[in-house]
Amino acid sequence: MRDTAEIERGIAAFARSGNGGLIVAPSASESEHRDLIVALAARYRLPTVYGFRSAVAAGGLIAYGPELADQYRHAAGYVDRILKGEKPADLPVQAPTKFALIVNLKTAKALGLTIPSGLLAGADEVVE
């Protein structure tokens, strides 16, 4: 979905389809429209999982995704290697190795959801 109207129509249509939830994949569009997506998920009472903590801080239910600080540390290591003369094409591609699970209990309560204790125990952060 590329613009506000398309996002609003899509989430409204999905909400009418019955019991379900959303998984919002990280993207430039998601970052640009994060507050709108969080607000629509709340309006339509849709449990939603996001890729970054910022969505939970904005009122989203759950985020599970790569630990960005760790990604930045790895990027700094790559910059150091390039500045020391290594060719970027010779550096290996690395996937994230650290992930974070963040749960927003205030949003869960507003949605009428009880988060299982096992999920809360495994969370890296719980927002109350």
N, CA, C and O atoms as a GROMACS GRO file, in nm:
protein
  512
    1MET      N    1   0.084  -0.117   0.000
    1MET     CA    2   0.000   0.000   0.000
    1MET      C    3   0.089   0.124   0.000
    1MET      O    4   0.185   0.132   0.076
    2ARG      N    5   0.056   0.217  -0.085
    2ARG     CA    6   0.147   0.330  -0.107
    2ARG      C    7   0.103   0.462  -0.046
    2ARG      O    8   0.188   0.546  -0.017
    3ASP      N    9  -0.026   0.482  -0.027
    3ASP     CA   10  -0.067   0.614   0.024
    3ASP      C   11  -0.172   0.597   0.133
    3ASP      O   12  -0.221   0.487   0.159
    4THR      N   13  -0.205   0.708   0.197
    4THR     CA   14  -0.296   0.708   0.311
    4THR      C   15  -0.431   0.645   0.276
    4THR      O   16  -0.480   0.561   0.351
    5ALA      N   17  -0.490   0.686   0.166
    5ALA     CA   18  -0.622   0.634   0.128
    5ALA      C   19  -0.618   0.482   0.105
    5ALA      O   20  -0.709   0.410   0.147
    6GLU      N   21  -0.513   0.436   0.041
    6GLU     CA   22  -0.500   0.292   0.014
    6GLU      C   23  -0.482   0.214   0.145
    6GLU      O   24  -0.537   0.105   0.160
    7ILE      N   25  -0.405   0.269   0.237
    7ILE     CA   26  -0.385   0.205   0.367
    7ILE      C   27  -0.518   0.199   0.442
    7ILE      O   28  -0.554   0.095   0.496
    8GLU      N   29  -0.589   0.310   0.445
    8GLU     CA   30  -0.718   0.313   0.516
    8GLU      C   31  -0.817   0.213   0.457
    8GLU      O   32  -0.883   0.141   0.532
    9ARG      N   33  -0.828   0.209   0.325
    9ARG     CA   34  -0.920   0.113   0.261
    9ARG      C   35  -0.877  -0.031   0.290
    9ARG      O   36  -0.961  -0.116   0.321
   10GLY      N   37  -0.750  -0.057   0.280
   10GLY     CA   38  -0.700  -0.194   0.301
   10GLY      C   39  -0.724  -0.244   0.442
   10GLY      O   40  -0.770  -0.357   0.461
   11ILE      N   41  -0.694  -0.162   0.541
   11ILE     CA   42  -0.712  -0.205   0.679
   11ILE      C   43  -0.860  -0.217   0.712
   11ILE      O   44  -0.901  -0.310   0.782
   12ALA      N   45  -0.942  -0.125   0.663
   12ALA     CA   46  -1.087  -0.132   0.686
   12ALA      C   47  -1.145  -0.260   0.625
   12ALA      O   48  -1.226  -0.329   0.688
   13ALA      N   49  -1.104  -0.292   0.504
   13ALA     CA   50  -1.153  -0.414   0.437
   13ALA      C   51  -1.107  -0.538   0.513
   13ALA      O   52  -1.184  -0.633   0.530
   14PHE      N   53  -0.984  -0.537   0.559
   14PHE     CA   54  -0.933  -0.652   0.633
   14PHE      C   55  -1.010  -0.669   0.764
   14PHE      O   56  -1.040  -0.781   0.804
   15ALA      N   57  -1.040  -0.559   0.830
   15ALA     CA   58  -1.113  -0.565   0.957
   15ALA      C   59  -1.252  -0.625   0.939
   15ALA      O   60  -1.302  -0.694   1.028
   16ARG      N   61  -1.315  -0.600   0.826
   16ARG     CA   62  -1.450  -0.654   0.799
   16ARG      C   63  -1.446  -0.805   0.773
   16ARG      O   64  -1.550  -0.871   0.780
   17SER      N   65  -1.330  -0.859   0.744
   17SER     CA   66  -1.322  -1.000   0.706
   17SER      C   67  -1.334  -1.096   0.824
   17SER      O   68  -1.341  -1.217   0.803
   18GLY      N   69  -1.336  -1.048   0.946
   18GLY     CA   70  -1.356  -1.136   1.060
   18GLY      C   71  -1.235  -1.142   1.150
   18GLY      O   72  -1.150  -1.053   1.150
   19ASN      N   73  -1.229  -1.249   1.228
   19ASN     CA   74  -1.122  -1.265   1.326
   19ASN      C   75  -0.987  -1.273   1.256
   19ASN      O   76  -0.963  -1.362   1.173
   20GLY      N   77  -0.902  -1.182   1.289
   20GLY     CA   78  -0.769  -1.182   1.229
   20GLY      C   79  -0.682  -1.075   1.291
   20GLY      O   80  -0.723  -1.006   1.384
   21GLY      N   81  -0.566  -1.064   1.240
   21GLY     CA   82  -0.472  -0.963   1.284
   21GLY      C   83  -0.383  -0.926   1.169
   21GLY      O   84  -0.390  -0.986   1.062
   22LEU      N   85  -0.299  -0.828   1.191
   22LEU     CA   86  -0.210  -0.780   1.086
   22LEU      C   87  -0.065  -0.810   1.120
   22LEU      O   88  -0.026  -0.810   1.237
   23ILE      N   89   0.012  -0.834   1.018
   23ILE     CA   90   0.158  -0.836   1.028
   23ILE      C   91   0.205  -0.727   0.935
   23ILE      O   92   0.184  -0.733   0.814
   24VAL      N   93   0.269  -0.626   0.992
   24VAL     CA   94   0.314  -0.512   0.914
   24VAL      C   95   0.464  -0.527   0.891
   24VAL      O   96   0.544  -0.513   0.984
   25ALA      N   97   0.500  -0.556   0.768
   25ALA     CA   98   0.640  -0.576   0.733
   25ALA      C   99   0.714  -0.442   0.732
   25ALA      O  100   0.661  -0.342   0.686
   26PRO      N  101   0.837  -0.442   0.782
   26PRO     CA  102   0.916  -0.318   0.779
   26PRO      C  103   0.938  -0.272   0.635
   26PRO      O  104   0.974  -0.351   0.548
   27SER      N  105   0.915  -0.144   0.613
   27SER     CA  106   0.936  -0.086   0.481
   27SER      C  107   0.941   0.066   0.496
   27SER      O  108   0.910   0.120   0.602
   28ALA      N  109   0.979   0.133   0.389
   28ALA     CA  110   0.978   0.280   0.392
   28ALA      C  111   0.835   0.330   0.409
   28ALA      O  112   0.812   0.428   0.480
   29SER      N  113   0.740   0.266   0.344
   29SER     CA  114   0.600   0.306   0.355
   29SER      C  115   0.550   0.286   0.497
   29SER      O  116   0.476   0.370   0.549
   30GLU      N  117   0.587   0.177   0.560
   30GLU     CA  118   0.546   0.151   0.698
   30GLU      C  119   0.603   0.258   0.789
   30GLU      O  120   0.532   0.307   0.877
   31SER      N  121   0.727   0.294   0.770
   31SER     CA  122   0.788   0.399   0.853
   31SER      C  123   0.717   0.532   0.834
   31SER      O  124   0.690   0.604   0.930
   32GLU      N  125   0.688   0.564   0.710
   32GLU     CA  126   0.623   0.691   0.678
   32GLU      C  127   0.481   0.699   0.735
   32GLU      O  128   0.438   0.806   0.778
   33HIS      N  129   0.409   0.587   0.734
   33HIS     CA  130   0.268   0.586   0.775
   33HIS      C  131   0.246   0.511   0.906
   33HIS      O  132   0.134   0.469   0.935
   34ARG      N  133   0.351   0.494   0.985
   34ARG     CA  134   0.342   0.414   1.108
   34ARG      C  135   0.229   0.461   1.199
   34ARG      O  136   0.149   0.379   1.245
   35ASP      N  137   0.221   0.589   1.227
   35ASP     CA  138   0.119   0.639   1.320
   35ASP      C  139  -0.022   0.613   1.268
   35ASP      O  140  -0.112   0.580   1.345
   36LEU      N  141  -0.042   0.628   1.139
   36LEU     CA  142  -0.172   0.598   1.078
   36LEU      C  143  -0.206   0.450   1.093
   36LEU      O  144  -0.318   0.415   1.130
   37ILE      N  145  -0.110   0.364   1.063
   37ILE     CA  146  -0.134   0.220   1.072
   37ILE      C  147  -0.167   0.180   1.216
   37ILE      O  148  -0.259   0.101   1.239
   38VAL      N  149  -0.092   0.232   1.311
   38VAL     CA  150  -0.118   0.202   1.453
   38VAL      C  151  -0.257   0.251   1.492
   38VAL      O  152  -0.331   0.180   1.560
   39ALA      N  153  -0.293   0.372   1.450
   39ALA     CA  154  -0.425   0.427   1.484
   39ALA      C  155  -0.538   0.345   1.421
   39ALA      O  156  -0.640   0.320   1.487
   40LEU      N  157  -0.522   0.305   1.296
   40LEU     CA  158  -0.626   0.224   1.231
   40LEU      C  159  -0.638   0.086   1.294
   40LEU      O  160  -0.749   0.035   1.311
   41ALA      N  161  -0.525   0.026   1.331
   41ALA     CA  162  -0.529  -0.104   1.398
   41ALA      C  163  -0.605  -0.092   1.530
   41ALA      O  164  -0.682  -0.181   1.567
   42ALA      N  165  -0.583   0.017   1.602
   42ALA     CA  166  -0.655   0.040   1.727
   42ALA      C  167  -0.803   0.063   1.702
   42ALA      O  168  -0.888   0.007   1.771
   43ARG      N  169  -0.836   0.147   1.603
   43ARG     CA  170  -0.976   0.179   1.571
   43ARG      C  171  -1.054   0.053   1.537
   43ARG      O  172  -1.167   0.034   1.582
   44TYR      N  173  -0.993  -0.034   1.457
   44TYR     CA  174  -1.061  -0.156   1.413
   44TYR      C  175  -1.035  -0.275   1.504
   44TYR      O  176  -1.079  -0.387   1.476
   45ARG      N  177  -0.963  -0.249   1.614
   45ARG     CA  178  -0.934  -0.352   1.715
   45ARG      C  179  -0.866  -0.475   1.654
   45ARG      O  180  -0.906  -0.589   1.678
   46LEU      N  181  -0.764  -0.448   1.575
   46LEU     CA  182  -0.687  -0.554   1.510
   46LEU      C  183  -0.554  -0.575   1.582
   46LEU      O  184  -0.473  -0.483   1.589
   47PRO      N  185  -0.532  -0.693   1.636
   47PRO     CA  186  -0.399  -0.721   1.692
   47PRO      C  187  -0.297  -0.715   1.578
   47PRO      O  188  -0.318  -0.772   1.471
   48THR      N  189  -0.187  -0.645   1.602
   48THR     CA  190  -0.091  -0.621   1.495
   48THR      C  191   0.051  -0.642   1.544
   48THR      O  192   0.088  -0.599   1.654
   49VAL      N  193   0.130  -0.708   1.461
   49VAL     CA  194   0.272  -0.730   1.488
   49VAL      C  195   0.351  -0.645   1.390
   49VAL      O  196   0.324  -0.645   1.270
   50TYR      N  197   0.448  -0.573   1.443
   50TYR     CA  198   0.532  -0.483   1.364
   50TYR      C  199   0.676  -0.532   1.366
   50TYR      O  200   0.711  -0.622   1.443
   51GLY      N  201   0.758  -0.474   1.282
   51GLY     CA  202   0.898  -0.515   1.274
   51GLY      C  203   0.994  -0.436   1.361
   51GLY      O  204   1.108  -0.478   1.381
   52PHE      N  205   0.948  -0.323   1.414
   52PHE     CA  206   1.039  -0.238   1.491
   52PHE      C  207   0.972  -0.186   1.618
   52PHE      O  208   0.851  -0.167   1.622
   53ARG      N  209   1.052  -0.162   1.719
   53ARG     CA  210   1.009  -0.112   1.849
   53ARG      C  211   0.932   0.019   1.836
   53ARG      O  212   0.840   0.044   1.914
   54SER      N  213   0.968   0.103   1.742
   54SER     CA  214   0.905   0.235   1.728
   54SER      C  215   0.754   0.224   1.713
   54SER      O  216   0.681   0.313   1.758
   55ALA      N  217   0.705   0.118   1.652
   55ALA     CA  218   0.560   0.100   1.637
   55ALA      C  219   0.495   0.071   1.772
   55ALA      O  220   0.384   0.119   1.798
   56VAL      N  221   0.561  -0.006   1.856
   56VAL     CA  222   0.507  -0.034   1.989
   56VAL      C  223   0.510   0.092   2.074
   56VAL      O  224   0.417   0.118   2.150
   57ALA      N  225   0.615   0.171   2.060
   57ALA     CA  226   0.623   0.298   2.132
   57ALA      C  227   0.511   0.391   2.089
   57ALA      O  228   0.466   0.475   2.168
   58ALA      N  229   0.464   0.377   1.965
   58ALA     CA  230   0.354   0.460   1.913
   58ALA      C  231   0.217   0.403   1.948
   58ALA      O  232   0.115   0.462   1.913
   59GLY      N  233   0.213   0.288   2.017
   59GLY     CA  234   0.087   0.228   2.057
   59GLY      C  235   0.055   0.094   1.995
   59GLY      O  236  -0.052   0.039   2.019
   60GLY      N  237   0.145   0.041   1.915
   60GLY     CA  238   0.125  -0.090   1.854
   60GLY      C  239   0.130  -0.200   1.958
   60GLY      O  240   0.180  -0.180   2.068
   61LEU      N  241   0.079  -0.317   1.924
   61LEU     CA  242   0.069  -0.428   2.019
   61LEU      C  243   0.202  -0.500   2.041
   61LEU      O  244   0.250  -0.509   2.154
   62ILE      N  245   0.261  -0.550   1.934
   62ILE     CA  246   0.383  -0.631   1.946
   62ILE      C  247   0.479  -0.595   1.834
   62ILE      O  248   0.438  -0.567   1.722
   63ALA      N  249   0.607  -0.596   1.867
   63ALA     CA  250   0.710  -0.582   1.764
   63ALA      C  251   0.808  -0.697   1.780
   63ALA      O  252   0.847  -0.734   1.891
   64TYR      N  253   0.846  -0.752   1.668
   64TYR     CA  254   0.951  -0.855   1.667
   64TYR      C  255   1.036  -0.830   1.545
   64TYR      O  256   0.988  -0.835   1.432
   65GLY      N  257   1.162  -0.802   1.568
   65GLY     CA  258   1.249  -0.772   1.456
   65GLY      C  259   1.393  -0.758   1.499
   65GLY      O  260   1.425  -0.775   1.617
   66PRO      N  261   1.479  -0.728   1.404
   66PRO     CA  262   1.622  -0.718   1.435
   66PRO      C  263   1.651  -0.605   1.533
   66PRO      O  264   1.586  -0.501   1.531
   67GLU      N  265   1.749  -0.629   1.616
   67GLU     CA  266   1.797  -0.531   1.712
   67GLU      C  267   1.880  -0.429   1.635
   67GLU      O  268   1.992  -0.458   1.593
   68LEU      N  269   1.826  -0.309   1.617
   68LEU     CA  270   1.890  -0.210   1.530
   68LEU      C  271   2.026  -0.165   1.579
   68LEU      O  272   2.116  -0.143   1.498
   69ALA      N  273   2.044  -0.150   1.710
   69ALA     CA  274   2.175  -0.108   1.763
   69ALA      C  275   2.282  -0.209   1.723
   69ALA      O  276   2.395  -0.170   1.691
   70ASP      N  277   2.249  -0.337   1.726
   70ASP     CA  278   2.344  -0.440   1.685
   70ASP      C  279   2.376  -0.429   1.537
   70ASP      O  280   2.491  -0.446   1.496
   71GLN      N  281   2.275  -0.400   1.456
   71GLN     CA  282   2.296  -0.380   1.312
   71GLN      C  283   2.392  -0.265   1.287
   71GLN      O  284   2.481  -0.274   1.203
   72TYR      N  285   2.374  -0.156   1.360
   72TYR     CA  286   2.460  -0.039   1.343
   72TYR      C  287   2.605  -0.070   1.382
   72TYR      O  288   2.699  -0.024   1.317
   73ARG      N  289   2.623  -0.149   1.489
   73ARG     CA  290   2.759  -0.189   1.529
   73ARG      C  291   2.827  -0.270   1.418
   73ARG      O  292   2.944  -0.249   1.388
   74HIS      N  293   2.752  -0.361   1.359
   74HIS     CA  294   2.808  -0.440   1.250
   74HIS      C  295   2.841  -0.352   1.130
   74HIS      O  296   2.943  -0.372   1.064
   75ALA      N  297   2.755  -0.255   1.101
   75ALA     CA  298   2.780  -0.164   0.990
   75ALA      C  299   2.909  -0.084   1.014
   75ALA      O  300   2.987  -0.062   0.921
   76ALA      N  301   2.931  -0.042   1.137
   76ALA     CA  302   3.053   0.032   1.170
   76ALA      C  303   3.176  -0.055   1.146
   76ALA      O  304   3.280  -0.005   1.100
   77GLY      N  305   3.167  -0.182   1.176
   77GLY     CA  306   3.277  -0.275   1.149
   77GLY      C  307   3.307  -0.285   1.000
   77GLY      O  308   3.422  -0.293   0.959
   78TYR      N  309   3.201  -0.285   0.920
   78TYR     CA  310   3.219  -0.290   0.774
   78TYR      C  311   3.285  -0.162   0.724
   78TYR      O  312   3.374  -0.168   0.639
   79VAL      N  313   3.243  -0.048   0.775
   79VAL     CA  314   3.304   0.080   0.735
   79VAL      C  315   3.452   0.078   0.769
   79VAL      O  316   3.536   0.120   0.689
   80ASP      N  317   3.486   0.028   0.887
   80ASP     CA  318   3.626   0.020   0.928
   80ASP      C  319   3.706  -0.068   0.832
   80ASP      O  320   3.817  -0.031   0.792
   81ARG      N  321   3.651  -0.180   0.795
   81ARG     CA  322   3.721  -0.270   0.703
   81ARG      C  323   3.740  -0.206   0.566
   81ARG      O  324   3.845  -0.223   0.504
   82ILE      N  325   3.640  -0.134   0.518
   82ILE     CA  326   3.650  -0.067   0.388
   82ILE      C  327   3.754   0.043   0.394
   82ILE      O  328   3.834   0.059   0.301
   83LEU      N  329   3.755   0.120   0.504
   83LEU     CA  330   3.854   0.227   0.518
   83LEU      C  331   3.996   0.173   0.528
   83LEU      O  332   4.093   0.244   0.498
   84LYS      N  333   4.009   0.049   0.571
   84LYS     CA  334   4.142  -0.014   0.579
   84LYS      C  335   4.182  -0.081   0.448
   84LYS      O  336   4.287  -0.144   0.440
   85GLY      N  337   4.096  -0.068   0.344
   85GLY     CA  338   4.135  -0.114   0.213
   85GLY      C  339   4.062  -0.235   0.157
   85GLY      O  340   4.085  -0.271   0.041
   86GLU      N  341   3.974  -0.299   0.235
   86GLU     CA  342   3.901  -0.414   0.180
   86GLU      C  343   3.798  -0.366   0.078
   86GLU      O  344   3.741  -0.258   0.091
   87LYS      N  345   3.776  -0.447  -0.021
   87LYS     CA  346   3.677  -0.414  -0.124
   87LYS      C  347   3.538  -0.451  -0.073
   87LYS      O  348   3.518  -0.562  -0.023
   88PRO      N  349   3.442  -0.360  -0.085
   88PRO     CA  350   3.306  -0.391  -0.039
   88PRO      C  351   3.250  -0.519  -0.102
   88PRO      O  352   3.179  -0.594  -0.035
   89ALA      N  353   3.282  -0.545  -0.227
   89ALA     CA  354   3.231  -0.665  -0.294
   89ALA      C  355   3.286  -0.793  -0.232
   89ALA      O  356   3.227  -0.900  -0.248
   90ASP      N  357   3.400  -0.783  -0.161
   90ASP     CA  358   3.460  -0.901  -0.100
   90ASP      C  359   3.408  -0.928   0.041
   90ASP      O  360   3.437  -1.033   0.098
   91LEU      N  361   3.332  -0.836   0.096
   91LEU     CA  362   3.279  -0.854   0.232
   91LEU      C  363   3.156  -0.945   0.228
   91LEU      O  364   3.074  -0.933   0.136
   92PRO      N  365   3.141  -1.032   0.324
   92PRO     CA  366   3.026  -1.122   0.325
   92PRO      C  367   2.897  -1.047   0.361
   92PRO      O  368   2.899  -0.950   0.437
   93VAL      N  369   2.787  -1.093   0.306
   93VAL     CA  370   2.657  -1.040   0.344
   93VAL      C  371   2.619  -1.105   0.476
   93VAL      O  372   2.631  -1.226   0.493
   94GLN      N  373   2.574  -1.024   0.569
   94GLN     CA  374   2.537  -1.078   0.700
   94GLN      C  375   2.390  -1.051   0.729
   94GLN      O  376   2.338  -0.943   0.704
   95ALA      N  377   2.326  -1.151   0.782
   95ALA     CA  378   2.187  -1.137   0.826
   95ALA      C  379   2.188  -1.098   0.974
   95ALA      O  380   2.284  -1.125   1.045
   96PRO      N  381   2.082  -1.036   1.020
   96PRO     CA  382   2.074  -1.002   1.163
   96PRO      C  383   2.087  -1.128   1.248
   96PRO      O  384   2.041  -1.236   1.211
   97THR      N  385   2.150  -1.113   1.363
   97THR     CA  386   2.166  -1.225   1.454
   97THR      C  387   2.095  -1.202   1.587
   97THR      O  388   2.070  -1.297   1.661
   98LYS      N  389   2.064  -1.078   1.618
   98LYS     CA  390   1.993  -1.046   1.742
   98LYS      C  391   1.856  -0.988   1.707
   98LYS      O  392   1.844  -0.897   1.624
   99PHE      N  393   1.755  -1.041   1.772
   99PHE     CA  394   1.618  -0.996   1.750
   99PHE      C  395   1.557  -0.958   1.884
   99PHE      O  396   1.598  -1.009   1.988
  100ALA      N  397   1.460  -0.868   1.881
  100ALA     CA  398   1.394  -0.823   2.003
  100ALA      C  399   1.243  -0.842   1.991
  100ALA      O  400   1.184  -0.820   1.885
  101LEU      N  401   1.182  -0.884   2.101
  101LEU     CA  402   1.037  -0.898   2.112
  101LEU      C  403   0.989  -0.796   2.214
  101LEU      O  404   1.033  -0.798   2.330
  102ILE      N  405   0.901  -0.706   2.172
  102ILE     CA  406   0.849  -0.603   2.260
  102ILE      C  407   0.697  -0.614   2.261
  102ILE      O  408   0.635  -0.627   2.155
  103VAL      N  409   0.638  -0.611   2.379
  103VAL     CA  410   0.493  -0.626   2.395
  103VAL      C  411   0.437  -0.504   2.468
  103VAL      O  412   0.494  -0.460   2.568
  104ASN      N  413   0.327  -0.451   2.419
  104ASN     CA  414   0.262  -0.336   2.480
  104ASN      C  415   0.136  -0.384   2.552
  104ASN      O  416   0.035  -0.414   2.489
  105LEU      N  417   0.143  -0.392   2.686
  105LEU     CA  418   0.030  -0.442   2.764
  105LEU      C  419  -0.088  -0.345   2.765
  105LEU      O  420  -0.202  -0.388   2.773
  106LYS      N  421  -0.061  -0.217   2.756
  106LYS     CA  422  -0.170  -0.118   2.752
  106LYS      C  423  -0.255  -0.139   2.626
  106LYS      O  424  -0.378  -0.134   2.632
  107THR      N  425  -0.189  -0.164   2.513
  107THR     CA  426  -0.261  -0.190   2.389
  107THR      C  427  -0.335  -0.323   2.397
  107THR      O  428  -0.448  -0.335   2.350
  108ALA      N  429  -0.272  -0.423   2.456
  108ALA     CA  430  -0.338  -0.554   2.471
  108ALA      C  431  -0.466  -0.538   2.552
  108ALA      O  432  -0.570  -0.595   2.516
  109LYS      N  433  -0.459  -0.461   2.660
  109LYS     CA  434  -0.578  -0.440   2.742
  109LYS      C  435  -0.687  -0.367   2.663
  109LYS      O  436  -0.804  -0.402   2.672
  110ALA      N  437  -0.649  -0.266   2.585
  110ALA     CA  438  -0.746  -0.191   2.504
  110ALA      C  439  -0.812  -0.280   2.400
  110ALA      O  440  -0.928  -0.258   2.363
  111LEU      N  441  -0.740  -0.382   2.352
  111LEU     CA  442  -0.794  -0.476   2.254
  111LEU      C  443  -0.870  -0.591   2.320
  111LEU      O  444  -0.931  -0.673   2.251
  112GLY      N  445  -0.867  -0.596   2.453
  112GLY     CA  446  -0.933  -0.705   2.524
  112GLY      C  447  -0.857  -0.836   2.515
  112GLY      O  448  -0.918  -0.944   2.521
  113LEU      N  449  -0.726  -0.828   2.500
  113LEU     CA  450  -0.644  -0.948   2.486
  113LEU      C  451  -0.565  -0.976   2.614
  113LEU      O  452  -0.521  -0.884   2.683
  114THR      N  453  -0.547  -1.102   2.644
  114THR     CA  454  -0.459  -1.144   2.751
  114THR      C  455  -0.336  -1.205   2.686
  114THR      O  456  -0.346  -1.303   2.612
  115ILE      N  457  -0.220  -1.147   2.714
  115ILE     CA  458  -0.096  -1.197   2.657
  115ILE      C  459  -0.050  -1.316   2.741
  115ILE      O  460  -0.037  -1.303   2.863
  116PRO      N  461  -0.025  -1.431   2.679
  116PRO     CA  462   0.019  -1.548   2.755
  116PRO      C  463   0.147  -1.520   2.834
  116PRO      O  464   0.236  -1.449   2.786
  117SER      N  465   0.154  -1.576   2.954
  117SER     CA  466   0.270  -1.551   3.041
  117SER      C  467   0.400  -1.598   2.977
  117SER      O  468   0.505  -1.538   3.000
  118GLY      N  469   0.394  -1.704   2.898
  118GLY     CA  470   0.516  -1.752   2.830
  118GLY      C  471   0.570  -1.650   2.731
  118GLY      O  472   0.691  -1.634   2.717
  119LEU      N  473   0.479  -1.583   2.662
  119LEU     CA  474   0.520  -1.479   2.567
  119LEU      C  475   0.580  -1.360   2.642
  119LEU      O  476   0.682  -1.305   2.601
  120LEU      N  477   0.516  -1.323   2.753
  120LEU     CA  478   0.570  -1.212   2.833
  120LEU      C  479   0.706  -1.247   2.892
  120LEU      O  480   0.795  -1.162   2.900
  121ALA      N  481   0.723  -1.372   2.934
  121ALA     CA  482   0.851  -1.414   2.991
  121ALA      C  483   0.962  -1.409   2.887
  121ALA      O  484   1.078  -1.382   2.921
  122GLY      N  485   0.929  -1.434   2.762
  122GLY     CA  486   1.028  -1.432   2.656
  122GLY      C  487   1.052  -1.295   2.594
  122GLY      O  488   1.141  -1.279   2.511
  123ALA      N  489   0.972  -1.197   2.636
  123ALA     CA  490   0.985  -1.063   2.577
  123ALA      C  491   1.112  -0.994   2.626
  123ALA      O  492   1.151  -1.008   2.742
  124ASP      N  493   1.174  -0.920   2.538
  124ASP     CA  494   1.290  -0.841   2.574
  124ASP      C  495   1.248  -0.713   2.646
  124ASP      O  496   1.324  -0.657   2.725
  125GLU      N  497   1.127  -0.668   2.617
  125GLU     CA  498   1.074  -0.547   2.680
  125GLU      C  499   0.923  -0.558   2.685
  125GLU      O  500   0.859  -0.604   2.590
  126VAL      N  501   0.867  -0.514   2.797
  126VAL     CA  502   0.723  -0.509   2.814
  126VAL      C  503   0.686  -0.365   2.847
  126VAL      O  504   0.733  -0.310   2.946
  127VAL      N  505   0.603  -0.304   2.763
  127VAL     CA  506   0.559  -0.166   2.782
  127VAL      C  507   0.428  -0.170   2.860
  127VAL      O  508   0.332  -0.236   2.820
  128GLU      N  509   0.424  -0.100   2.973
  128GLU     CA  510   0.302  -0.099   3.055
  128GLU      C  511   0.248   0.038   3.052
  128GLU      O  512   0.145   0.065   3.113
   0.00000   0.00000   0.00000
